[in-house]
Structures are given as C-alpha cells and as structure tokens.
C-alpha cells in the first residue's frame, strides 16, 4: 500500500494530499478579496504554484483543474490570466462553473490534481 502524505493538515482539511504519484490540492483562493478578478486569479494561481512546489511538482504536471467563479461573466478575464499562466502544450483537462463561494467578496476558487 502506498503512503499518503498530507500537506498542512488541519482539523477540517489539508492543503493537499499526496498519494500514488499525484498531489490532490484543496481549492486555492485569493488572500486579498478586494482585488478585481485578474488579481484574485493571479493570487490563487500563485498559491497553486507554491503548493505544487512543496510536493515536488509544478504547473506542467497538472492533470485536471476545476474552477469555480462567483460570476460567470468573469470567464474571459479569468481566462486571460489563466492562458498567460499555463504552459503551452501542457494544459490540463479543465472545468469552469459558476458557484456561490463562501465569501461574497471572493471571485474564484481553483482546485487541481497534478502528477509529482
């Protein structure tokens, strides 16, 4: 049986779990919810970069991404930041949906699974 490594485990959730050659990240959110959609996306993606690095991975190894937008009207602005961040030819499978997020000022949450 393969071991499970938990990154920053807390009483409710871990920031990520590593198992079977994959890192399963919790939803990454912006720290500063006062920013516009572009700024919030950049912050969430920076959190993903940092978390992947801690597990020995990086954005070229992302297998899937799920993106929740508070307002689907932000789809184009989110994609502009996303497209500049992903590595051409290494883009993951992805789904984007509109959802009510737990903080009314938060515009985005992103969850990824990556190979390590």
Chimera marker file (.cmm) of the C-alpha trace (Angstrom):
<marker_set name="trace">
<marker id="1" x="0.000" y="0.000" z="0.000" r="1" g="1" b="0" radius="0.5"/>
<marker id="2" x="1.252" y="3.450" z="-0.903" r="1" g="1" b="0" radius="0.5"/>
<marker id="3" x="1.691" y="6.001" z="1.857" r="1" g="1" b="0" radius="0.5"/>
<marker id="4" x="-0.374" y="9.165" z="1.996" r="1" g="1" b="0" radius="0.5"/>
<marker id="5" x="1.371" y="12.445" z="2.787" r="1" g="1" b="0" radius="0.5"/>
<marker id="6" x="-0.755" y="15.355" z="3.939" r="1" g="1" b="0" radius="0.5"/>
<marker id="7" x="0.467" y="18.926" z="3.462" r="1" g="1" b="0" radius="0.5"/>
<marker id="8" x="-0.578" y="21.348" z="6.218" r="1" g="1" b="0" radius="0.5"/>
<marker id="9" x="-3.258" y="19.113" z="7.734" r="1" g="1" b="0" radius="0.5"/>
<marker id="10" x="-5.822" y="20.879" z="9.860" r="1" g="1" b="0" radius="0.5"/>
<marker id="11" x="-8.873" y="19.810" z="11.832" r="1" g="1" b="0" radius="0.5"/>
<marker id="12" x="-11.147" y="20.140" z="8.785" r="1" g="1" b="0" radius="0.5"/>
<marker id="13" x="-8.911" y="19.718" z="5.721" r="1" g="1" b="0" radius="0.5"/>
<marker id="14" x="-5.365" y="19.501" z="4.435" r="1" g="1" b="0" radius="0.5"/>
<marker id="15" x="-3.987" y="21.961" z="1.903" r="1" g="1" b="0" radius="0.5"/>
<marker id="16" x="-3.102" y="18.909" z="-0.199" r="1" g="1" b="0" radius="0.5"/>
<marker id="17" x="-2.745" y="15.136" z="-0.070" r="1" g="1" b="0" radius="0.5"/>
<marker id="18" x="-0.073" y="13.234" z="-1.954" r="1" g="1" b="0" radius="0.5"/>
<marker id="19" x="-0.751" y="9.625" z="-2.908" r="1" g="1" b="0" radius="0.5"/>
<marker id="20" x="0.095" y="7.292" z="-5.760" r="1" g="1" b="0" radius="0.5"/>
<marker id="21" x="2.280" y="9.785" z="-7.609" r="1" g="1" b="0" radius="0.5"/>
<marker id="22" x="-0.332" y="12.552" z="-7.519" r="1" g="1" b="0" radius="0.5"/>
<marker id="23" x="-0.955" y="15.683" z="-5.478" r="1" g="1" b="0" radius="0.5"/>
<marker id="24" x="-4.594" y="16.495" z="-4.768" r="1" g="1" b="0" radius="0.5"/>
<marker id="25" x="-4.845" y="20.178" z="-3.858" r="1" g="1" b="0" radius="0.5"/>
<marker id="26" x="-7.649" y="21.767" z="-1.900" r="1" g="1" b="0" radius="0.5"/>
<marker id="27" x="-9.403" y="24.709" z="-3.507" r="1" g="1" b="0" radius="0.5"/>
<marker id="28" x="-6.991" y="27.625" z="-3.672" r="1" g="1" b="0" radius="0.5"/>
<marker id="29" x="-8.425" y="31.056" z="-3.034" r="1" g="1" b="0" radius="0.5"/>
<marker id="30" x="-7.098" y="34.629" z="-3.120" r="1" g="1" b="0" radius="0.5"/>
<marker id="31" x="-5.780" y="36.180" z="0.069" r="1" g="1" b="0" radius="0.5"/>
<marker id="32" x="-6.924" y="39.684" z="-0.914" r="1" g="1" b="0" radius="0.5"/>
<marker id="33" x="-10.598" y="39.586" z="-1.867" r="1" g="1" b="0" radius="0.5"/>
<marker id="34" x="-10.558" y="43.322" z="-2.530" r="1" g="1" b="0" radius="0.5"/>
<marker id="35" x="-8.781" y="42.744" z="-5.838" r="1" g="1" b="0" radius="0.5"/>
<marker id="36" x="-10.520" y="42.505" z="-9.206" r="1" g="1" b="0" radius="0.5"/>
<marker id="37" x="-10.927" y="39.117" z="-10.908" r="1" g="1" b="0" radius="0.5"/>
<marker id="38" x="-7.499" y="39.304" z="-12.556" r="1" g="1" b="0" radius="0.5"/>
<marker id="39" x="-5.758" y="39.966" z="-9.256" r="1" g="1" b="0" radius="0.5"/>
<marker id="40" x="-7.691" y="37.238" z="-7.467" r="1" g="1" b="0" radius="0.5"/>
<marker id="41" x="-6.876" y="34.694" z="-10.183" r="1" g="1" b="0" radius="0.5"/>
<marker id="42" x="-3.167" y="35.590" z="-10.003" r="1" g="1" b="0" radius="0.5"/>
<marker id="43" x="-3.188" y="35.082" z="-6.240" r="1" g="1" b="0" radius="0.5"/>
<marker id="44" x="-4.939" y="31.705" z="-6.451" r="1" g="1" b="0" radius="0.5"/>
<marker id="45" x="-2.530" y="30.536" z="-9.161" r="1" g="1" b="0" radius="0.5"/>
<marker id="46" x="0.462" y="31.652" z="-7.068" r="1" g="1" b="0" radius="0.5"/>
<marker id="47" x="-0.906" y="29.555" z="-4.196" r="1" g="1" b="0" radius="0.5"/>
<marker id="48" x="-1.148" y="26.577" z="-6.561" r="1" g="1" b="0" radius="0.5"/>
<marker id="49" x="2.451" y="27.101" z="-7.739" r="1" g="1" b="0" radius="0.5"/>
<marker id="50" x="3.696" y="27.183" z="-4.137" r="1" g="1" b="0" radius="0.5"/>
<marker id="51" x="1.722" y="24.106" z="-3.088" r="1" g="1" b="0" radius="0.5"/>
<marker id="52" x="2.821" y="22.092" z="-6.107" r="1" g="1" b="0" radius="0.5"/>
<marker id="53" x="6.453" y="23.031" z="-5.433" r="1" g="1" b="0" radius="0.5"/>
<marker id="54" x="6.174" y="21.753" z="-1.863" r="1" g="1" b="0" radius="0.5"/>
<marker id="55" x="5.193" y="18.348" z="-3.252" r="1" g="1" b="0" radius="0.5"/>
<marker id="56" x="7.938" y="18.354" z="-5.910" r="1" g="1" b="0" radius="0.5"/>
<marker id="57" x="5.607" y="19.172" z="-8.786" r="1" g="1" b="0" radius="0.5"/>
<marker id="58" x="4.815" y="22.178" z="-10.971" r="1" g="1" b="0" radius="0.5"/>
<marker id="59" x="2.175" y="23.548" z="-13.323" r="1" g="1" b="0" radius="0.5"/>
<marker id="60" x="3.446" y="21.449" z="-16.263" r="1" g="1" b="0" radius="0.5"/>
<marker id="61" x="2.263" y="18.357" z="-14.390" r="1" g="1" b="0" radius="0.5"/>
<marker id="62" x="-1.317" y="19.460" z="-13.659" r="1" g="1" b="0" radius="0.5"/>
<marker id="63" x="-3.717" y="16.756" z="-14.818" r="1" g="1" b="0" radius="0.5"/>
<marker id="64" x="-7.064" y="18.380" z="-14.026" r="1" g="1" b="0" radius="0.5"/>
<marker id="65" x="-8.335" y="21.748" z="-12.829" r="1" g="1" b="0" radius="0.5"/>
<marker id="66" x="-11.750" y="22.726" z="-11.533" r="1" g="1" b="0" radius="0.5"/>
<marker id="67" x="-12.504" y="26.431" z="-11.410" r="1" g="1" b="0" radius="0.5"/>
<marker id="68" x="-15.422" y="27.994" z="-9.574" r="1" g="1" b="0" radius="0.5"/>
<marker id="69" x="-16.331" y="31.571" z="-10.493" r="1" g="1" b="0" radius="0.5"/>
<marker id="70" x="-18.738" y="33.624" z="-8.406" r="1" g="1" b="0" radius="0.5"/>
<marker id="71" x="-19.798" y="35.349" z="-11.629" r="1" g="1" b="0" radius="0.5"/>
<marker id="72" x="-19.513" y="33.524" z="-14.957" r="1" g="1" b="0" radius="0.5"/>
<marker id="73" x="-19.331" y="36.995" z="-16.500" r="1" g="1" b="0" radius="0.5"/>
<marker id="74" x="-15.687" y="36.975" z="-15.289" r="1" g="1" b="0" radius="0.5"/>
<marker id="75" x="-14.914" y="33.981" z="-17.548" r="1" g="1" b="0" radius="0.5"/>
<marker id="76" x="-12.990" y="35.951" z="-20.218" r="1" g="1" b="0" radius="0.5"/>
<marker id="77" x="-10.969" y="37.953" z="-17.666" r="1" g="1" b="0" radius="0.5"/>
<marker id="78" x="-10.142" y="34.773" z="-15.743" r="1" g="1" b="0" radius="0.5"/>
<marker id="79" x="-9.084" y="33.036" z="-18.968" r="1" g="1" b="0" radius="0.5"/>
<marker id="80" x="-6.743" y="35.915" z="-19.855" r="1" g="1" b="0" radius="0.5"/>
<marker id="81" x="-4.775" y="35.310" z="-16.641" r="1" g="1" b="0" radius="0.5"/>
<marker id="82" x="-5.067" y="31.517" z="-16.890" r="1" g="1" b="0" radius="0.5"/>
<marker id="83" x="-3.837" y="31.489" z="-20.503" r="1" g="1" b="0" radius="0.5"/>
<marker id="84" x="-0.737" y="33.505" z="-19.538" r="1" g="1" b="0" radius="0.5"/>
<marker id="85" x="-0.039" y="31.102" z="-16.636" r="1" g="1" b="0" radius="0.5"/>
<marker id="86" x="-0.442" y="27.656" z="-18.205" r="1" g="1" b="0" radius="0.5"/>
<marker id="87" x="2.399" y="26.178" z="-20.206" r="1" g="1" b="0" radius="0.5"/>
<marker id="88" x="1.552" y="25.765" z="-23.901" r="1" g="1" b="0" radius="0.5"/>
<marker id="89" x="1.199" y="22.096" z="-24.772" r="1" g="1" b="0" radius="0.5"/>
<marker id="90" x="0.892" y="21.172" z="-21.074" r="1" g="1" b="0" radius="0.5"/>
<marker id="91" x="-2.663" y="22.382" z="-20.440" r="1" g="1" b="0" radius="0.5"/>
<marker id="92" x="-4.766" y="20.202" z="-18.144" r="1" g="1" b="0" radius="0.5"/>
<marker id="93" x="-8.283" y="18.913" z="-18.516" r="1" g="1" b="0" radius="0.5"/>
<marker id="94" x="-10.458" y="21.676" z="-17.011" r="1" g="1" b="0" radius="0.5"/>
<marker id="95" x="-13.978" y="22.537" z="-15.981" r="1" g="1" b="0" radius="0.5"/>
<marker id="96" x="-15.240" y="26.011" z="-15.060" r="1" g="1" b="0" radius="0.5"/>
<marker id="97" x="-18.589" y="26.643" z="-13.389" r="1" g="1" b="0" radius="0.5"/>
<marker id="98" x="-20.402" y="29.451" z="-11.632" r="1" g="1" b="0" radius="0.5"/>
<marker id="99" x="-20.964" y="28.879" z="-7.934" r="1" g="1" b="0" radius="0.5"/>
<marker id="100" x="-21.762" y="30.822" z="-4.815" r="1" g="1" b="0" radius="0.5"/>
<marker id="101" x="-18.488" y="30.940" z="-2.878" r="1" g="1" b="0" radius="0.5"/>
<marker id="102" x="-18.208" y="31.049" z="0.905" r="1" g="1" b="0" radius="0.5"/>
<marker id="103" x="-17.016" y="34.695" z="0.980" r="1" g="1" b="0" radius="0.5"/>
<marker id="104" x="-19.193" y="37.119" z="-1.016" r="1" g="1" b="0" radius="0.5"/>
<marker id="105" x="-16.067" y="39.158" z="-1.947" r="1" g="1" b="0" radius="0.5"/>
<marker id="106" x="-14.253" y="36.109" z="-3.302" r="1" g="1" b="0" radius="0.5"/>
<marker id="107" x="-14.487" y="35.809" z="-7.069" r="1" g="1" b="0" radius="0.5"/>
<marker id="108" x="-12.671" y="32.499" z="-7.695" r="1" g="1" b="0" radius="0.5"/>
<marker id="109" x="-11.568" y="29.181" z="-6.260" r="1" g="1" b="0" radius="0.5"/>
<marker id="110" x="-9.350" y="26.721" z="-8.144" r="1" g="1" b="0" radius="0.5"/>
<marker id="111" x="-8.643" y="23.076" z="-7.338" r="1" g="1" b="0" radius="0.5"/>
<marker id="112" x="-6.057" y="20.977" z="-9.173" r="1" g="1" b="0" radius="0.5"/>
<marker id="113" x="-4.699" y="17.438" z="-9.290" r="1" g="1" b="0" radius="0.5"/>
<marker id="114" x="-1.134" y="17.051" z="-10.545" r="1" g="1" b="0" radius="0.5"/>
<marker id="115" x="1.458" y="14.354" z="-11.051" r="1" g="1" b="0" radius="0.5"/>
<marker id="116" x="4.523" y="14.531" z="-8.803" r="1" g="1" b="0" radius="0.5"/>
<link id1="1" id2="2" r="1" g="1" b="0" radius="0.2"/>
<link id1="2" id2="3" r="1" g="1" b="0" radius="0.2"/>
<link id1="3" id2="4" r="1" g="1" b="0" radius="0.2"/>
<link id1="4" id2="5" r="1" g="1" b="0" radius="0.2"/>
<link id1="5" id2="6" r="1" g="1" b="0" radius="0.2"/>
<link id1="6" id2="7" r="1" g="1" b="0" radius="0.2"/>
<link id1="7" id2="8" r="1" g="1" b="0" radius="0.2"/>
<link id1="8" id2="9" r="1" g="1" b="0" radius="0.2"/>
<link id1="9" id2="10" r="1" g="1" b="0" radius="0.2"/>
<link id1="10" id2="11" r="1" g="1" b="0" radius="0.2"/>
<link id1="11" id2="12" r="1" g="1" b="0" radius="0.2"/>
<link id1="12" id2="13" r="1" g="1" b="0" radius="0.2"/>
<link id1="13" id2="14" r="1" g="1" b="0" radius="0.2"/>
<link id1="14" id2="15" r="1" g="1" b="0" radius="0.2"/>
<link id1="15" id2="16" r="1" g="1" b="0" radius="0.2"/>
<link id1="16" id2="17" r="1" g="1" b="0" radius="0.2"/>
<link id1="17" id2="18" r="1" g="1" b="0" radius="0.2"/>
<link id1="18" id2="19" r="1" g="1" b="0" radius="0.2"/>
<link id1="19" id2="20" r="1" g="1" b="0" radius="0.2"/>
<link id1="20" id2="21" r="1" g="1" b="0" radius="0.2"/>
<link id1="21" id2="22" r="1" g="1" b="0" radius="0.2"/>
<link id1="22" id2="23" r="1" g="1" b="0" radius="0.2"/>
<link id1="23" id2="24" r="1" g="1" b="0" radius="0.2"/>
<link id1="24" id2="25" r="1" g="1" b="0" radius="0.2"/>
<link id1="25" id2="26" r="1" g="1" b="0" radius="0.2"/>
<link id1="26" id2="27" r="1" g="1" b="0" radius="0.2"/>
<link id1="27" id2="28" r="1" g="1" b="0" radius="0.2"/>
<link id1="28" id2="29" r="1" g="1" b="0" radius="0.2"/>
<link id1="29" id2="30" r="1" g="1" b="0" radius="0.2"/>
<link id1="30" id2="31" r="1" g="1" b="0" radius="0.2"/>
<link id1="31" id2="32" r="1" g="1" b="0" radius="0.2"/>
<link id1="32" id2="33" r="1" g="1" b="0" radius="0.2"/>
<link id1="33" id2="34" r="1" g="1" b="0" radius="0.2"/>
<link id1="34" id2="35" r="1" g="1" b="0" radius="0.2"/>
<link id1="35" id2="36" r="1" g="1" b="0" radius="0.2"/>
<link id1="36" id2="37" r="1" g="1" b="0" radius="0.2"/>
<link id1="37" id2="38" r="1" g="1" b="0" radius="0.2"/>
<link id1="38" id2="39" r="1" g="1" b="0" radius="0.2"/>
<link id1="39" id2="40" r="1" g="1" b="0" radius="0.2"/>
<link id1="40" id2="41" r="1" g="1" b="0" radius="0.2"/>
<link id1="41" id2="42" r="1" g="1" b="0" radius="0.2"/>
<link id1="42" id2="43" r="1" g="1" b="0" radius="0.2"/>
<link id1="43" id2="44" r="1" g="1" b="0" radius="0.2"/>
<link id1="44" id2="45" r="1" g="1" b="0" radius="0.2"/>
<link id1="45" id2="46" r="1" g="1" b="0" radius="0.2"/>
<link id1="46" id2="47" r="1" g="1" b="0" radius="0.2"/>
<link id1="47" id2="48" r="1" g="1" b="0" radius="0.2"/>
<link id1="48" id2="49" r="1" g="1" b="0" radius="0.2"/>
<link id1="49" id2="50" r="1" g="1" b="0" radius="0.2"/>
<link id1="50" id2="51" r="1" g="1" b="0" radius="0.2"/>
<link id1="51" id2="52" r="1" g="1" b="0" radius="0.2"/>
<link id1="52" id2="53" r="1" g="1" b="0" radius="0.2"/>
<link id1="53" id2="54" r="1" g="1" b="0" radius="0.2"/>
<link id1="54" id2="55" r="1" g="1" b="0" radius="0.2"/>
<link id1="55" id2="56" r="1" g="1" b="0" radius="0.2"/>
<link id1="56" id2="57" r="1" g="1" b="0" radius="0.2"/>
<link id1="57" id2="58" r="1" g="1" b="0" radius="0.2"/>
<link id1="58" id2="59" r="1" g="1" b="0" radius="0.2"/>
<link id1="59" id2="60" r="1" g="1" b="0" radius="0.2"/>
<link id1="60" id2="61" r="1" g="1" b="0" radius="0.2"/>
<link id1="61" id2="62" r="1" g="1" b="0" radius="0.2"/>
<link id1="62" id2="63" r="1" g="1" b="0" radius="0.2"/>
<link id1="63" id2="64" r="1" g="1" b="0" radius="0.2"/>
<link id1="64" id2="65" r="1" g="1" b="0" radius="0.2"/>
<link id1="65" id2="66" r="1" g="1" b="0" radius="0.2"/>
<link id1="66" id2="67" r="1" g="1" b="0" radius="0.2"/>
<link id1="67" id2="68" r="1" g="1" b="0" radius="0.2"/>
<link id1="68" id2="69" r="1" g="1" b="0" radius="0.2"/>
<link id1="69" id2="70" r="1" g="1" b="0" radius="0.2"/>
<link id1="70" id2="71" r="1" g="1" b="0" radius="0.2"/>
<link id1="71" id2="72" r="1" g="1" b="0" radius="0.2"/>
<link id1="72" id2="73" r="1" g="1" b="0" radius="0.2"/>
<link id1="73" id2="74" r="1" g="1" b="0" radius="0.2"/>
<link id1="74" id2="75" r="1" g="1" b="0" radius="0.2"/>
<link id1="75" id2="76" r="1" g="1" b="0" radius="0.2"/>
<link id1="76" id2="77" r="1" g="1" b="0" radius="0.2"/>
<link id1="77" id2="78" r="1" g="1" b="0" radius="0.2"/>
<link id1="78" id2="79" r="1" g="1" b="0" radius="0.2"/>
<link id1="79" id2="80" r="1" g="1" b="0" radius="0.2"/>
<link id1="80" id2="81" r="1" g="1" b="0" radius="0.2"/>
<link id1="81" id2="82" r="1" g="1" b="0" radius="0.2"/>
<link id1="82" id2="83" r="1" g="1" b="0" radius="0.2"/>
<link id1="83" id2="84" r="1" g="1" b="0" radius="0.2"/>
<link id1="84" id2="85" r="1" g="1" b="0" radius="0.2"/>
<link id1="85" id2="86" r="1" g="1" b="0" radius="0.2"/>
<link id1="86" id2="87" r="1" g="1" b="0" radius="0.2"/>
<link id1="87" id2="88" r="1" g="1" b="0" radius="0.2"/>
<link id1="88" id2="89" r="1" g="1" b="0" radius="0.2"/>
<link id1="89" id2="90" r="1" g="1" b="0" radius="0.2"/>
<link id1="90" id2="91" r="1" g="1" b="0" radius="0.2"/>
<link id1="91" id2="92" r="1" g="1" b="0" radius="0.2"/>
<link id1="92" id2="93" r="1" g="1" b="0" radius="0.2"/>
<link id1="93" id2="94" r="1" g="1" b="0" radius="0.2"/>
<link id1="94" id2="95" r="1" g="1" b="0" radius="0.2"/>
<link id1="95" id2="96" r="1" g="1" b="0" radius="0.2"/>
<link id1="96" id2="97" r="1" g="1" b="0" radius="0.2"/>
<link id1="97" id2="98" r="1" g="1" b="0" radius="0.2"/>
<link id1="98" id2="99" r="1" g="1" b="0" radius="0.2"/>
<link id1="99" id2="100" r="1" g="1" b="0" radius="0.2"/>
<link id1="100" id2="101" r="1" g="1" b="0" radius="0.2"/>
<link id1="101" id2="102" r="1" g="1" b="0" radius="0.2"/>
<link id1="102" id2="103" r="1" g="1" b="0" radius="0.2"/>
<link id1="103" id2="104" r="1" g="1" b="0" radius="0.2"/>
<link id1="104" id2="105" r="1" g="1" b="0" radius="0.2"/>
<link id1="105" id2="106" r="1" g="1" b="0" radius="0.2"/>
<link id1="106" id2="107" r="1" g="1" b="0" radius="0.2"/>
<link id1="107" id2="108" r="1" g="1" b="0" radius="0.2"/>
<link id1="108" id2="109" r="1" g="1" b="0" radius="0.2"/>
<link id1="109" id2="110" r="1" g="1" b="0" radius="0.2"/>
<link id1="110" id2="111" r="1" g="1" b="0" radius="0.2"/>
<link id1="111" id2="112" r="1" g="1" b="0" radius="0.2"/>
<link id1="112" id2="113" r="1" g="1" b="0" radius="0.2"/>
<link id1="113" id2="114" r="1" g="1" b="0" radius="0.2"/>
<link id1="114" id2="115" r="1" g="1" b="0" radius="0.2"/>
<link id1="115" id2="116" r="1" g="1" b="0" radius="0.2"/>
</marker_set>
